[in-house]
Amino acid sequence: MDPVVTGGLTLVGVMIASYLTYRASTRKQRSDTGQQMIDQHQEDITSLRGRVAHLEKTQRIQGDYIGQLRMHIADGRPPPPPKWPDGLIT
């Protein structure tokens, strides 16, 4: 075969192989980026669940303390009111 034709076919083969490699690489990068976003969302959800649980606990403590204060007033007890709950003092 003519060396020019062989060189041309080799060049075309290398170009096709590099293009296919490029396509496969960018496809993997897109899937990696999507997985990173999913991982970040899962971390955010876990963090938010912890914060919600803390807020619910604080709300229960506040509700209990409000009940104690109302009973204190309803029973006609004099000041001082019941002491602050430990969970409400920062």
The first five atom37 places (N, CA, C, CB, O) and aatype in JSON, in Angstrom:
{
  "aatype": [12, 3, 14, 19, 19, 16, 7, 7, 10, 16, 10, 19, 7, 19, 12, 9, 0, 15, 18, 10, 16, 18, 1, 0, 15, 16, 1, 11, 5, 1, 15, 3, 16, 7, 5, 5, 12, 9, 3, 5, 8, 5, 6, 3, 9, 16, 15, 10, 1, 7, 1, 19, 0, 8, 10, 6, 11, 16, 5, 1, 9, 5, 7, 3, 18, 9, 7, 5, 10, 1, 12, 8, 9, 0, 3, 7, 1, 14, 14, 14, 14, 14, 11, 17, 14, 3, 7, 10, 9, 16],
  "atom_mask": [
    [1, 1, 1, 1, 1],
    [1, 1, 1, 1, 1],
    [1, 1, 1, 1, 1],
    [1, 1, 1, 1, 1],
    [1, 1, 1, 1, 1],
    [1, 1, 1, 1, 1],
    [1, 1, 1, 0, 1],
    [1, 1, 1, 0, 1],
    [1, 1, 1, 1, 1],
    [1, 1, 1, 1, 1],
    [1, 1, 1, 1, 1],
    [1, 1, 1, 1, 1],
    [1, 1, 1, 0, 1],
    [1, 1, 1, 1, 1],
    [1, 1, 1, 1, 1],
    [1, 1, 1, 1, 1],
    [1, 1, 1, 1, 1],
    [1, 1, 1, 1, 1],
    [1, 1, 1, 1, 1],
    [1, 1, 1, 1, 1],
    [1, 1, 1, 1, 1],
    [1, 1, 1, 1, 1],
    [1, 1, 1, 1, 1],
    [1, 1, 1, 1, 1],
    [1, 1, 1, 1, 1],
    [1, 1, 1, 1, 1],
    [1, 1, 1, 1, 1],
    [1, 1, 1, 1, 1],
    [1, 1, 1, 1, 1],
    [1, 1, 1, 1, 1],
    [1, 1, 1, 1, 1],
    [1, 1, 1, 1, 1],
    [1, 1, 1, 1, 1],
    [1, 1, 1, 0, 1],
    [1, 1, 1, 1, 1],
    [1, 1, 1, 1, 1],
    [1, 1, 1, 1, 1],
    [1, 1, 1, 1, 1],
    [1, 1, 1, 1, 1],
    [1, 1, 1, 1, 1],
    [1, 1, 1, 1, 1],
    [1, 1, 1, 1, 1],
    [1, 1, 1, 1, 1],
    [1, 1, 1, 1, 1],
    [1, 1, 1, 1, 1],
    [1, 1, 1, 1, 1],
    [1, 1, 1, 1, 1],
    [1, 1, 1, 1, 1],
    [1, 1, 1, 1, 1],
    [1, 1, 1, 0, 1],
    [1, 1, 1, 1, 1],
    [1, 1, 1, 1, 1],
    [1, 1, 1, 1, 1],
    [1, 1, 1, 1, 1],
    [1, 1, 1, 1, 1],
    [1, 1, 1, 1, 1],
    [1, 1, 1, 1, 1],
    [1, 1, 1, 1, 1],
    [1, 1, 1, 1, 1],
    [1, 1, 1, 1, 1],
    [1, 1, 1, 1, 1],
    [1, 1, 1, 1, 1],
    [1, 1, 1, 0, 1],
    [1, 1, 1, 1, 1],
    [1, 1, 1, 1, 1],
    [1, 1, 1, 1, 1],
    [1, 1, 1, 0, 1],
    [1, 1, 1, 1, 1],
    [1, 1, 1, 1, 1],
    [1, 1, 1, 1, 1],
    [1, 1, 1, 1, 1],
    [1, 1, 1, 1, 1],
    [1, 1, 1, 1, 1],
    [1, 1, 1, 1, 1],
    [1, 1, 1, 1, 1],
    [1, 1, 1, 0, 1],
    [1, 1, 1, 1, 1],
    [1, 1, 1, 1, 1],
    [1, 1, 1, 1, 1],
    [1, 1, 1, 1, 1],
    [1, 1, 1, 1, 1],
    [1, 1, 1, 1, 1],
    [1, 1, 1, 1, 1],
    [1, 1, 1, 1, 1],
    [1, 1, 1, 1, 1],
    [1, 1, 1, 1, 1],
    [1, 1, 1, 0, 1],
    [1, 1, 1, 1, 1],
    [1, 1, 1, 1, 1],
    [1, 1, 1, 1, 1]
  ],
  "atom_positions": [
    [[0.82, -1.18, 0.0], [0.0, 0.0, 0.0], [0.87, 1.25, 0.0], [-0.94, -0.01, 1.2], [2.03, 1.25, 0.42]],
    [[0.27, 2.27, -0.47], [0.96, 3.56, -0.55], [1.14, 4.11, 0.88], [0.17, 4.56, -1.45], [0.18, 4.1, 1.65]],
    [[2.33, 4.6, 1.24], [2.55, 5.13, 2.59], [1.65, 6.32, 2.92], [4.0, 5.52, 2.76], [1.33, 6.53, 4.08]],
    [[1.27, 7.08, 1.95], [0.4, 8.24, 2.19], [-0.99, 7.76, 2.59], [0.33, 9.15, 0.93], [-1.6, 8.31, 3.5]],
    [[-1.5, 6.74, 1.91], [-2.82, 6.19, 2.23], [-2.79, 5.55, 3.62], [-3.27, 5.15, 1.15], [-3.71, 5.74, 4.42]],
    [[-1.73, 4.79, 3.91], [-1.6, 4.16, 5.22], [-1.54, 5.22, 6.32], [-0.34, 3.26, 5.27], [-2.19, 5.08, 7.35]],
    [[-0.79, 6.25, 6.1], [-0.7, 7.35, 7.08], [-2.04, 8.05, 7.26], [0.0, 0.0, 0.0], [-2.42, 8.4, 8.37]],
    [[-2.74, 8.25, 6.15], [-4.06, 8.89, 6.22], [-5.06, 8.04, 6.98], [0.0, 0.0, 0.0], [-5.82, 8.55, 7.8]],
    [[-5.06, 6.73, 6.71], [-5.98, 5.83, 7.44], [-5.63, 5.78, 8.93], [-5.92, 4.4, 6.85], [-6.52, 5.75, 9.78]],
    [[-4.35, 5.78, 9.23], [-3.92, 5.79, 10.63], [-4.37, 7.07, 11.32], [-2.38, 5.65, 10.73], [-4.86, 7.04, 12.45]],
    [[-4.21, 8.18, 10.65], [-4.62, 9.46, 11.2], [-6.12, 9.49, 11.46], [-4.23, 10.61, 10.27], [-6.56, 9.95, 12.51]],
    [[-6.91, 9.0, 10.51], [-8.36, 8.96, 10.68], [-8.73, 8.05, 11.85], [-9.06, 8.48, 9.37], [-9.6, 8.39, 12.65]],
    [[-8.07, 6.9, 11.95], [-8.34, 5.98, 13.06], [-8.03, 6.6, 14.41], [0.0, 0.0, 0.0], [-8.79, 6.44, 15.36]],
    [[-6.91, 7.3, 14.5], [-6.53, 7.97, 15.75], [-7.53, 9.05, 16.09], [-5.12, 8.57, 15.65], [-7.91, 9.2, 17.26]],
    [[-7.97, 9.81, 15.09], [-8.94, 10.87, 15.35], [-10.28, 10.3, 15.83], [-9.15, 11.73, 14.09], [-10.89, 10.85, 16.74]],
    [[-10.73, 9.22, 15.22], [-11.99, 8.6, 15.65], [-11.86, 8.06, 17.06], [-12.41, 7.47, 14.68], [-12.76, 8.24, 17.88]],
    [[-10.74, 7.4, 17.35], [-10.53, 6.86, 18.71], [-10.49, 7.98, 19.75], [-9.23, 6.04, 18.76], [-11.06, 7.84, 20.83]],
    [[-9.83, 9.09, 19.43], [-9.76, 10.19, 20.39], [-11.12, 10.83, 20.59], [-8.75, 11.24, 19.93], [-11.47, 11.21, 21.71]],
    [[-11.91, 10.94, 19.53], [-13.26, 11.5, 19.65], [-14.13, 10.61, 20.53], [-13.91, 11.67, 18.26], [-14.87, 11.11, 21.38]],
    [[-14.06, 9.3, 20.33], [-14.86, 8.38, 21.15], [-14.42, 8.42, 22.62], [-14.75, 6.95, 20.6], [-15.24, 8.33, 23.52]],
    [[-13.13, 8.54, 22.83], [-12.61, 8.67, 24.2], [-13.13, 9.95, 24.85], [-11.05, 8.65, 24.21], [-13.52, 9.95, 26.02]],
    [[-13.12, 11.03, 24.09], [-13.63, 12.31, 24.59], [-15.1, 12.2, 24.97], [-13.44, 13.42, 23.54], [-15.51, 12.66, 26.04]],
    [[-15.9, 11.59, 24.11], [-17.34, 11.43, 24.38], [-17.57, 10.61, 25.64], [-18.04, 10.77, 23.2], [-18.41, 10.97, 26.47]],
    [[-16.83, 9.52, 25.79], [-16.99, 8.67, 26.98], [-16.59, 9.43, 28.24], [-16.15, 7.38, 26.84], [-17.23, 9.28, 29.28]],
    [[-15.54, 10.23, 28.15], [-15.06, 10.98, 29.31], [-16.07, 12.04, 29.74], [-13.71, 11.65, 28.99], [-16.35, 12.18, 30.93]],
    [[-16.64, 12.78, 28.79], [-17.6, 13.81, 29.17], [-18.88, 13.2, 29.7], [-17.9, 14.72, 27.98], [-19.52, 13.79, 30.57]],
    [[-19.27, 12.06, 29.2], [-20.46, 11.38, 29.71], [-20.25, 10.97, 31.17], [-20.8, 10.16, 28.84], [-21.15, 11.09, 31.99]],
    [[-19.05, 10.46, 31.48], [-18.75, 10.06, 32.86], [-18.72, 11.28, 33.77], [-17.41, 9.3, 32.92], [-19.19, 11.21, 34.91]],
    [[-18.16, 12.39, 33.29], [-18.11, 13.6, 34.1], [-19.51, 14.1, 34.43], [-17.31, 14.68, 33.39], [-19.76, 14.56, 35.55]],
    [[-20.42, 14.02, 33.46], [-21.79, 14.45, 33.71], [-22.44, 13.59, 34.78], [-22.62, 14.4, 32.42], [-23.14, 14.1, 35.66]],
    [[-22.21, 12.28, 34.73], [-22.82, 11.4, 35.73], [-22.17, 11.62, 37.09], [-22.68, 9.92, 35.3], [-22.85, 11.51, 38.11]],
    [[-20.86, 11.93, 37.12], [-20.2, 12.22, 38.39], [-20.76, 13.49, 39.01], [-18.68, 12.34, 38.19], [-20.96, 13.55, 40.23]],
    [[-21.0, 14.51, 38.2], [-21.57, 15.76, 38.7], [-22.96, 15.52, 39.26], [-21.61, 16.81, 37.58], [-23.32, 16.06, 40.3]],
    [[-23.75, 14.71, 38.57], [-25.09, 14.39, 39.07], [-25.02, 13.65, 40.4], [0.0, 0.0, 0.0], [-25.82, 13.93, 41.3]],
    [[-24.09, 12.73, 40.53], [-23.95, 11.99, 41.79], [-23.49, 12.91, 42.91], [-22.95, 10.83, 41.62], [-23.93, 12.75, 44.05]],
    [[-22.62, 13.87, 42.6], [-22.18, 14.82, 43.62], [-23.36, 15.66, 44.11], [-21.07, 15.73, 43.06], [-23.46, 15.95, 45.3]],
    [[-24.24, 16.06, 43.2], [-25.41, 16.83, 43.61], [-26.33, 16.0, 44.49], [-26.17, 17.33, 42.37], [-26.87, 16.5, 45.48]],
    [[-26.51, 14.73, 44.15], [-27.35, 13.85, 44.97], [-26.75, 13.7, 46.35], [-27.51, 12.45, 44.3], [-27.46, 13.78, 47.35]],
    [[-25.43, 13.48, 46.42], [-24.76, 13.35, 47.72], [-24.93, 14.62, 48.56], [-23.27, 13.04, 47.51], [-25.18, 14.54, 49.76]],
    [[-24.79, 15.79, 47.92], [-24.94, 17.04, 48.65], [-26.36, 17.2, 49.17], [-24.57, 18.23, 47.75], [-26.56, 17.65, 50.3]],
    [[-27.34, 16.84, 48.36], [-28.73, 16.94, 48.8], [-28.99, 15.99, 49.97], [-29.69, 16.62, 47.65], [-29.72, 16.35, 50.9]],
    [[-28.42, 14.81, 49.94], [-28.61, 13.87, 51.03], [-27.99, 14.4, 52.32], [-28.01, 12.52, 50.68], [-28.57, 14.25, 53.39]],
    [[-26.82, 15.03, 52.22], [-26.2, 15.63, 53.41], [-27.07, 16.77, 53.94], [-24.79, 16.15, 53.08], [-27.25, 16.91, 55.15]],
    [[-27.61, 17.59, 53.04], [-28.47, 18.69, 53.45], [-29.73, 18.17, 54.15], [-28.86, 19.55, 52.24], [-30.16, 18.73, 55.15]],
    [[-30.3, 17.12, 53.62], [-31.51, 16.54, 54.21], [-31.22, 16.02, 55.6], [-32.07, 15.41, 53.33], [-32.01, 16.22, 56.52]],
    [[-30.09, 15.34, 55.77], [-29.71, 14.82, 57.09], [-29.53, 15.96, 58.08], [-28.42, 13.99, 56.99], [-29.98, 15.88, 59.22]],
    [[-28.86, 17.03, 57.64], [-28.65, 18.18, 58.5], [-29.98, 18.83, 58.89], [-27.74, 19.21, 57.81], [-30.19, 19.19, 60.05]],
    [[-30.87, 18.99, 57.92], [-32.16, 19.61, 58.19], [-33.0, 18.75, 59.13], [-32.92, 19.86, 56.89], [-33.71, 19.29, 59.98]],
    [[-32.94, 17.44, 58.99], [-33.69, 16.57, 59.9], [-33.21, 16.75, 61.34], [-33.54, 15.1, 59.47], [-34.01, 16.75, 62.27]],
    [[-31.9, 16.89, 61.51], [-31.36, 17.12, 62.86], [-31.84, 18.44, 63.43], [0.0, 0.0, 0.0], [-32.19, 18.52, 64.6]],
    [[-31.85, 19.47, 62.59], [-32.31, 20.78, 63.06], [-33.79, 20.76, 63.4], [-32.04, 21.85, 61.99], [-34.21, 21.36, 64.39]],
    [[-34.59, 20.07, 62.59], [-36.03, 19.98, 62.87], [-36.26, 19.23, 64.17], [-36.77, 19.28, 61.7], [-37.11, 19.63, 64.97]],
    [[-35.53, 18.15, 64.4], [-35.68, 17.4, 65.65], [-35.34, 18.28, 66.84], [-34.78, 16.14, 65.64], [-36.01, 18.23, 67.87]],
    [[-34.28, 19.09, 66.72], [-33.9, 20.0, 67.81], [-34.99, 21.04, 68.06], [-32.57, 20.69, 67.49], [-35.33, 21.32, 69.21]],
    [[-35.54, 21.59, 66.99], [-36.59, 22.6, 67.14], [-37.86, 21.99, 67.75], [-36.91, 23.23, 65.78], [-38.52, 22.64, 68.56]],
    [[-38.19, 20.76, 67.36], [-39.36, 20.1, 67.94], [-39.16, 19.86, 69.43], [-39.65, 18.78, 67.22], [-40.1, 20.02, 70.22]],
    [[-37.95, 19.47, 69.83], [-37.65, 19.25, 71.25], [-37.78, 20.56, 72.02], [-36.23, 18.65, 71.44], [-38.37, 20.6, 73.1]],
    [[-37.22, 21.64, 71.46], [-37.32, 22.95, 72.11], [-38.77, 23.39, 72.23], [-36.51, 24.0, 71.33], [-39.16, 23.95, 73.25]],
    [[-39.55, 23.15, 71.21], [-40.96, 23.53, 71.24], [-41.72, 22.75, 72.31], [-41.61, 23.3, 69.86], [-42.58, 23.31, 72.99]],
    [[-41.41, 21.48, 72.47], [-42.05, 20.69, 73.54], [-41.69, 21.23, 74.92], [-41.64, 19.2, 73.44], [-42.55, 21.32, 75.8]],
    [[-40.41, 21.6, 75.1], [-39.98, 22.15, 76.39], [-40.69, 23.47, 76.66], [-38.43, 22.35, 76.42], [-41.14, 23.73, 77.77]],
    [[-40.8, 24.32, 75.62], [-41.5, 25.59, 75.77], [-42.97, 25.37, 76.13], [-41.39, 26.43, 74.49], [-43.51, 26.05, 77.01]],
    [[-43.6, 24.42, 75.46], [-45.0, 24.13, 75.75], [-45.2, 23.66, 77.18], [0.0, 0.0, 0.0], [-46.15, 24.06, 77.85]],
    [[-44.3, 22.8, 77.64], [-44.38, 22.33, 79.03], [-44.2, 23.48, 80.01], [-43.32, 21.23, 79.29], [-44.9, 23.56, 81.02]],
    [[-43.26, 24.37, 79.72], [-43.01, 25.5, 80.61], [-44.2, 26.46, 80.63], [-41.74, 26.24, 80.19], [-44.55, 27.0, 81.68]],
    [[-44.8, 26.67, 79.47], [-46.0, 27.51, 79.42], [-47.1, 26.9, 80.29], [-46.5, 27.69, 77.96], [-47.8, 27.61, 81.01]],
    [[-47.24, 25.58, 80.21], [-48.23, 24.9, 81.05], [-47.93, 25.09, 82.54], [0.0, 0.0, 0.0], [-48.85, 25.32, 83.33]],
    [[-46.65, 25.0, 82.92], [-46.28, 25.2, 84.33], [-46.6, 26.63, 84.77], [-44.77, 24.91, 84.54], [-47.12, 26.84, 85.87]],
    [[-46.29, 27.6, 83.92], [-46.57, 29.0, 84.27], [-48.07, 29.24, 84.43], [-46.0, 29.94, 83.19], [-48.5, 29.92, 85.36]],
    [[-48.86, 28.67, 83.52], [-50.32, 28.87, 83.61], [-50.87, 28.2, 84.86], [-51.02, 28.29, 82.35], [-51.76, 28.75, 85.51]],
    [[-50.36, 27.02, 85.22], [-50.82, 26.36, 86.45], [-50.41, 27.17, 87.68], [-50.24, 24.92, 86.54], [-51.16, 27.27, 88.64]],
    [[-49.2, 27.74, 87.63], [-48.72, 28.57, 88.73], [-49.67, 29.75, 88.95], [-47.28, 29.09, 88.43], [-50.04, 30.07, 90.09]],
    [[-50.07, 30.39, 87.84], [-50.98, 31.52, 87.94], [-52.37, 31.05, 88.37], [-51.05, 32.28, 86.6], [-53.0, 31.68, 89.22]],
    [[-52.84, 29.96, 87.77], [-54.19, 29.47, 88.08], [-54.31, 29.02, 89.53], [-54.55, 28.31, 87.15], [-55.37, 29.16, 90.14]],
    [[-53.23, 28.49, 90.08], [-53.26, 28.06, 91.49], [-53.12, 29.24, 92.44], [-52.15, 27.05, 91.76], [-53.23, 29.05, 93.65]],
    [[-52.88, 30.44, 91.92], [-52.78, 31.64, 92.74], [-51.49, 31.74, 93.53], [0.0, 0.0, 0.0], [-51.44, 32.42, 94.55]],
    [[-50.46, 31.06, 93.07], [-49.18, 31.12, 93.78], [-48.52, 32.48, 93.55], [-48.24, 29.98, 93.31], [-48.68, 33.08, 92.48]],
    [[-47.8, 32.96, 94.52], [-47.13, 34.26, 94.38], [-45.82, 34.11, 93.59], [-46.85, 34.88, 95.79], [-45.34, 33.0, 93.36]],
    [[-45.25, 35.24, 93.18], [-43.96, 35.2, 92.51], [-42.91, 34.61, 93.44], [-43.54, 36.61, 92.04], [-43.12, 34.63, 94.65]],
    [[-41.85, 34.11, 92.98], [-41.35, 34.0, 91.61], [-41.98, 32.82, 90.88], [-39.82, 33.86, 91.62], [-42.47, 31.89, 91.51]],
    [[-41.96, 32.88, 89.56], [-42.5, 31.77, 88.78], [-41.55, 30.56, 88.84], [-42.73, 32.2, 87.31], [-40.44, 30.67, 89.36]],
    [[-41.97, 29.44, 88.32], [-41.07, 28.28, 88.27], [-39.79, 28.61, 87.5], [-41.77, 27.07, 87.63], [-39.8, 29.46, 86.61]],
    [[-38.7, 27.93, 87.85], [-37.41, 28.23, 87.21], [-37.44, 27.81, 85.75], [-36.27, 27.51, 87.93], [-38.21, 26.94, 85.34]],
    [[-36.58, 28.46, 84.96], [-36.49, 28.16, 83.53], [-36.04, 26.72, 83.34], [-35.52, 29.14, 82.81], [-35.19, 26.23, 84.09]],
    [[-36.59, 26.04, 82.34], [-36.1, 24.69, 82.02], [-34.67, 24.76, 81.47], [-37.04, 23.98, 80.99], [-34.29, 25.74, 80.83]],
    [[-33.91, 23.72, 81.72], [-32.5, 23.69, 81.27], [-32.4, 23.76, 79.75], [-31.81, 22.42, 81.77], [-31.45, 24.35, 79.23]],
    [[-33.35, 23.18, 79.03], [-33.27, 23.17, 77.6], [-33.48, 24.52, 76.95], [0.0, 0.0, 0.0], [-33.17, 24.69, 75.77]],
    [[-34.01, 25.5, 77.67], [-34.29, 26.82, 77.09], [-33.2, 27.83, 77.4], [-35.6, 27.33, 77.6], [-33.15, 28.89, 76.77]],
    [[-32.35, 27.53, 78.33], [-31.29, 28.47, 78.7], [-30.09, 28.19, 77.78], [-30.9, 28.33, 80.23], [-29.64, 27.05, 77.66]],
    [[-29.59, 29.25, 77.15], [-28.47, 29.05, 76.23], [-27.15, 29.21, 76.92], [-28.55, 30.03, 75.07], [-26.1, 29.07, 76.29]]
  ]
}
